[in-house]
Amino acid sequence: MKILITGTAGFIGFHLVEKLSAMGHIIIGVDSINDYYDIDLKWNRLDKAGIDKETVLDKGAAVSSKHKDYTFYRCNLAKKEELFSIFEKTNPEAVCNLAAQAGVRYSLENPSAYTESNIIGFQNILDACREYKITNLSYASSSSVYGGNQNLPFSEKDRVDHPISLYAATKRSNELVAHTYSHLFGIQTTGLRFFTVYGPWGRPDMALYLFCDAMMKGKPINVFNHGDMLRDFTYIDDIVTAVSKIIENPVTAPSNKSATNPTAAPYKIYNIGNNNPVKLMDFVHAIEDSFKQKFKVNFMELQKGDVPSTYADVDSLMQNYNYKPNTSIQKGIGLFVDWFKDYHKIT
């Protein structure tokens, strides 16, 4: 299958390219390579995937030296004409949109970045799918859409009317607009509600990276809500395994309309989480065990936009794909710490 993936200089996108390329798919990668976090990490991910930085800077695109069927294009999704030209040139059969302005806390500081990337950029992806008659679109949503939901575990059947961050609101907006395009134009859309993804090549603004960086520098860590938090940490390999299954065989709601179901659309949302929430302090202790050192801890109040608990109900994923993430936090953190030490040349 020829698959266009956005966000391939990002954490999940990089790993998804590795997974799908190994499975024999043809990949068209797209990323703006913005400077929300360390741009060198993004270039290094691309380099690891065989994409030459100087060629991209010179020509705006490059063919991977590692994966013979992977071509990368530098493009901001908010620039509609550039995006459409890539669709015109490459003629993909499926699209997976992982590009987004990430981060709950950053949305308090720079809300316009979320409008450009998560609203305008996603709208352009939908319009490109409509224009070029692509009926298989999957896209990153987030567990943050559950907002102040008190029901645990979080189910796709729960109401998600009360997002408590702008980031969450943009992700919920994506789900609603995707449903509209499914209903009006028959585009098969699948929303992917990711739960706290972690692993090698992860983002430096995420807790695991921040904590390991503090350990390396001998600095204290900030632990919010005084450590009284639960997170459904999900290892990156489990995430991309689930996403690859969904891309290859998108199982959505029935597309046929009837008098009793006039709004049926080829639309589906899946939670992709470990279905096993971990206490934040147990997460901290697992990092300490990997480094064989103890943290100095500053206990803080819960931050605005944050929620105390996340917990994924993955029954729908199990029912349709007979799959659920299962990597333990001890194994996953160990693998991340091994990568972190190697990447930063720590002996």
C-alpha positions in Angstrom: 0.0 0.0 0.0 1.2 3.6 -0.7 0.7 5.5 2.6 1.2 9.2 3.2 2.1 9.9 6.8 2.4 13.4 8.3 4.6 14.1 11.2 7.4 11.7 10.2 10.1 13.8 11.9 8.1 13.4 15.1 8.3 10.7 17.7 5.3 8.5 16.7 5.7 9.2 13.0 9.4 8.2 12.9 8.5 4.8 14.5 5.5 4.3 12.3 7.7 4.8 9.2 10.1 2.2 10.5 7.3 -0.3 11.2 5.4 0.1 7.9 8.6 0.2 5.8 9.6 -3.1 7.3 6.2 -4.5 6.4 6.8 -3.6 2.7 4.6 -0.5 2.3 5.5 2.5 0.2 5.8 5.6 2.4 5.4 9.3 1.7 6.5 11.3 4.7 5.6 14.9 5.4 6.8 17.2 8.2 7.4 20.9 8.7 10.2 20.3 11.1 9.2 23.2 13.4 11.1 24.3 16.4 8.6 23.5 19.2 11.3 21.4 20.7 15.0 20.6 19.8 15.1 20.6 16.1 18.3 18.5 16.1 16.3 15.6 17.5 13.9 15.8 14.6 16.8 15.8 12.1 18.4 13.0 13.9 15.3 10.9 13.6 15.2 11.6 9.9 18.8 10.7 9.6 18.2 7.4 11.4 15.5 6.7 8.7 18.0 7.5 5.9 16.8 11.0 5.1 19.6 13.4 4.3 19.3 16.8 5.9 21.2 18.8 3.3 19.1 17.3 0.5 15.9 18.3 2.3 17.2 21.8 2.9 18.3 22.2 -0.7 15.4 20.5 -2.5 12.6 20.3 0.0 12.4 16.5 -0.3 14.7 13.5 -0.1 14.6 9.7 -0.8 15.7 7.5 2.1 19.0 5.7 1.8 17.7 3.1 4.3 14.2 2.4 3.1 14.0 2.3 -0.7 10.3 3.1 -0.8 10.4 6.1 1.6 10.3 9.6 0.3 10.2 12.6 2.6 8.8 16.1 1.9 9.2 19.2 4.1 5.8 20.9 4.1 3.7 22.8 6.6 0.1 21.4 6.5 -1.3 24.9 6.8 0.0 25.6 3.3 -2.7 24.1 1.3 -1.3 24.4 -2.2 2.0 22.8 -1.2 0.2 19.9 0.5 -2.1 19.4 -2.4 0.9 19.3 -4.8 2.4 16.4 -2.7 -0.9 14.5 -3.0 -1.0 15.2 -6.7 2.6 14.0 -7.2 2.4 10.9 -5.0 -1.1 9.6 -5.4 -1.4 7.8 -2.0 -3.9 5.1 -1.2 -4.1 5.8 2.5 -3.3 8.7 4.8 -2.2 8.8 8.5 -2.2 12.2 10.0 0.2 12.4 13.0 1.4 16.0 12.5 0.1 18.3 15.2 1.2 21.0 17.6 1.6 18.8 20.7 1.6 19.6 24.4 -1.1 20.5 26.9 0.9 23.1 28.8 2.3 24.9 25.7 -1.3 25.5 24.5 -1.6 28.0 27.4 1.4 30.0 26.1 0.9 29.9 22.3 -2.7 29.0 21.3 -2.4 30.3 17.7 0.1 27.5 17.0 -2.6 24.9 17.8 -5.1 26.7 15.5 -2.7 26.6 12.6 -1.5 23.1 12.9 -4.3 21.2 14.5 -7.3 23.0 13.0 -6.2 24.5 9.7 -3.7 21.7 8.9 -6.1 19.0 9.6 -8.8 20.7 7.6 -6.4 20.7 4.6 -5.7 17.0 5.1 -9.4 16.3 4.9 -9.8 18.4 1.9 -6.9 16.7 0.2 -8.5 13.3 0.9 -11.7 14.5 -0.6 -10.1 16.0 -3.7 -7.9 13.0 -4.4 -10.5 10.4 -3.5 -8.7 8.8 -0.6 -11.1 6.9 1.5 -8.7 5.5 4.2 -7.7 8.3 6.7 -6.5 7.7 10.2 -5.4 10.5 12.4 -4.0 11.1 15.9 -6.4 12.2 18.6 -5.6 12.1 22.3 -6.7 10.8 25.6 -6.8 14.5 26.6 -10.2 14.7 24.9 -11.7 13.0 28.0 -11.0 16.1 30.0 -12.8 16.1 33.3 -14.4 12.7 32.7 -14.7 10.9 36.1 -15.5 7.5 34.6 -12.6 5.0 34.6 -11.5 3.4 32.4 -12.1 6.0 29.7 -14.4 4.5 27.0 -15.0 5.7 23.4 -18.6 5.6 24.4 -18.1 8.3 27.1 -19.2 11.9 26.4 -16.3 14.2 25.7 -18.0 17.6 25.9 -15.7 19.2 28.5 -12.0 19.5 27.3 -9.9 21.3 29.8 -7.1 22.4 27.5 -6.9 24.1 24.1 -4.9 21.1 22.9 -7.7 18.7 23.9 -10.3 21.0 22.3 -8.4 20.9 19.0 -8.2 17.2 19.1 -11.9 16.8 19.8 -12.6 19.3 16.9 -10.6 16.9 14.6 -12.9 14.0 15.6 -16.1 16.1 14.9 -14.9 17.4 11.6 -13.7 13.9 10.5 -17.2 12.6 11.3 -18.7 15.3 9.1 -16.4 14.4 6.2 -17.2 10.7 6.7 -20.9 11.4 6.6 -20.8 13.9 3.6 -18.1 12.4 1.4 -17.8 8.8 2.4 -14.2 9.1 3.6 -13.4 6.3 6.0 -11.9 8.1 9.0 -10.4 6.5 12.1 -9.5 8.6 15.2 -6.6 7.3 17.3 -6.8 8.3 20.9 -3.3 7.8 22.2 -2.5 7.4 25.9 0.8 8.9 27.2 3.1 7.4 24.6 6.8 6.9 25.6 9.9 5.2 24.3 13.2 5.7 22.5 13.4 8.9 20.4 10.6 10.4 22.5 9.8 14.0 22.9 12.0 16.1 25.3 9.0 17.9 26.7 7.5 14.7 28.0 7.9 13.6 31.6 10.2 10.6 31.0 12.7 12.6 28.9 12.6 15.5 31.4 13.1 13.2 34.4 16.0 11.4 32.7 17.6 14.7 31.7 17.3 15.9 35.3 18.9 12.7 36.6 21.8 13.1 34.1 22.4 16.7 35.3 21.8 16.0 39.0 18.8 18.4 39.2 15.5 17.9 41.1 12.3 16.9 39.2 8.9 18.6 39.5 6.2 16.1 40.4 2.7 17.5 40.0 -0.4 17.0 42.1 2.0 15.9 44.8 2.5 12.6 42.9 -1.1 11.6 43.2 -1.6 10.8 39.6 -2.3 7.8 37.4 -1.2 7.5 33.8 -1.8 4.8 31.2 1.7 4.9 29.9 1.9 3.2 26.4 5.1 2.0 24.8 5.8 3.2 21.3 6.1 -0.2 19.7 2.6 -1.1 21.0 1.3 2.2 19.5 2.7 1.6 16.0 1.6 -2.0 16.0 -2.0 -1.0 16.7 -1.8 1.9 14.1 -0.4 -0.3 11.4 -3.2 -2.8 11.9 -5.8 -0.1 11.6 -4.2 1.4 8.5 -4.1 -2.0 6.8 -7.7 -2.9 7.7 -9.7 0.1 8.9 -12.8 -1.3 10.7 -15.3 1.5 11.0 -19.0 1.9 11.5 -21.3 0.9 8.7 -21.6 3.3 5.8 -25.1 2.5 4.8 -27.8 4.9 5.8 -31.4 4.0 6.7 -34.5 5.4 8.1 -33.5 4.2 11.6 -29.8 5.3 11.2 -29.8 8.3 8.9 -26.3 9.5 10.0 -24.4 6.3 9.7 -20.9 7.0 8.4 -17.7 5.1 7.9 -16.2 6.6 11.1 -14.5 5.1 14.1 -12.5 6.1 17.2 -10.1 3.8 19.1 -8.4 4.2 22.4 -4.8 3.0 22.1 -3.5 2.6 25.6 -1.9 0.1 27.9 -5.2 -0.6 29.8 -3.0 -0.6 33.0 -2.6 2.8 34.7 0.5 3.3 36.7 1.0 5.5 39.8 3.2 8.5 38.9 5.6 7.7 41.8 5.9 4.1 40.7 6.9 5.5 37.3 9.5 7.7 39.0 10.8 4.8 41.0 11.2 2.7 37.8 13.4 5.4 36.3 15.5 5.4 39.5 15.9 1.7 39.3 17.2 2.0 35.7 19.7 4.6 36.7 20.4 3.1 40.1 20.1 6.6 41.5 17.5 8.5 43.5 15.8 11.8 42.4 15.5 14.9 44.4 11.7 15.7 44.1 9.8 19.0 44.2 6.1 18.2 44.8 3.9 20.7 43.0 0.2 21.4 42.6 -1.8 20.0 39.6 -1.1 22.2 36.6 -3.8 23.9 34.6 -5.1 21.7 31.7 -3.8 18.5 33.4 -6.0 15.6 34.7 -5.2 13.4 37.7 -5.9 10.1 35.9 -6.0 8.4 32.5 -7.0 4.8 31.9 -7.9 3.3 28.5 -10.7 0.9 27.8 -9.4 -1.0 24.8 -12.3 -3.4 24.3 -13.0 -2.0 20.9 -9.4 -2.5 19.8 -9.4 -6.1 21.1 -12.8 -6.8 19.4 -11.7 -5.7 16.0 -8.0 -6.5 15.9 -7.5 -9.0 18.7 -4.7 -6.8 20.0 -3.9 -4.7 23.0 -0.7 -2.9 24.2 1.1 -5.0 26.8 4.7 -3.7 27.3 5.3 -3.3 31.1 6.5 0.1 32.4 9.7 -1.6 33.8 10.6 -3.0 30.3 9.6 0.2 28.5 11.5 2.6 30.8 14.6 0.3 30.6 14.6 0.5 26.8 14.1 4.3 26.9 17.0 4.8 29.4 19.3 2.6 27.3 18.5 4.8 24.2 18.8 8.0 26.3 22.3 7.1 27.5 23.4 6.1 24.1 21.9 9.2 22.4 23.5 11.5 25.0 26.7 9.5 25.2 26.4 8.8 28.9 28.6 6.0 30.2 
